[in-house]
Amino acid sequence: DARVTQTPRHKVTEMGQEVTMRCQPILGHNTVFWYRQTMMQGLELLAYFRNRAPLDDSGMPKDRFSAEMPDATLATLKIQPSEPRDSAVYFCASGSQRRHNEQFFGPGTRLTVL
Amino acid sequence: AQTVTQSQPEMSVQEAETVTLSCTYDTSESDYYLFWYKQPPSRQMILVIRQEAYKQQNATENRFSVNFQKAAKSFSLKISDSQLGDAAMYFCAYFSYNTDKLIFGTGTRLQVFP
């Protein structure tokens, strides 16, 4: 049963600390998306990659957020330094243009910044 | 820019009954995809159904069906024979070929009563 995996599932950290979230997309999917979900803003697209190349990161605060895809099986989202307003659930999703652009979501990382 | 509107923040239905969730969108594109995602309390985003804009036939997946009105830019979800497990947040989403982005509505919380 192919699925997107994300680690960690939960993260509590203090303001100013670095946070790294990891995502393993479904094998064979060539697009990877990072979303953030909050009560106030709903689901926001932060960044996405196609064939490991970053295509759009306009939704991401540039000064503290960075997203990379070091290989086809791993995508990372890093926040440095973290702030309380970054508290949210971060979802990774993967998809394929050959599969009608459906996006399959991981279970999310719930981040709490104190 | 495309927008997706879900005007019903909450809906409720009795078990075994039918409920319809509304979604409208705004776009100048002629080809796109539309999706409904379900998010239960576990937070996992689950794809429920998709519709390709160039197809006139409404999509159906078991108890879930859509009423796609392209001219009216409306994409409602009908859940027949509602079950307790259908209780969740439901998000309508628009996929743009131009931007490669999935744009989500604000969601409708569905409660199912026994």
Interface residues (C-beta under 8 A of the other chain):
Chain A: T31 F33 G42 L43 L45 Y48 R50 L55 D56 V89 F91 A93 H100 N101 E102 Q103 F104 F105 P107 G108 R110
Chain B: Y33 F35 Y37 S42 R43 Q44 M45 I46 L47 R50 E52 F91 F95 T99 D100 K101 L102 F104 T106 G107
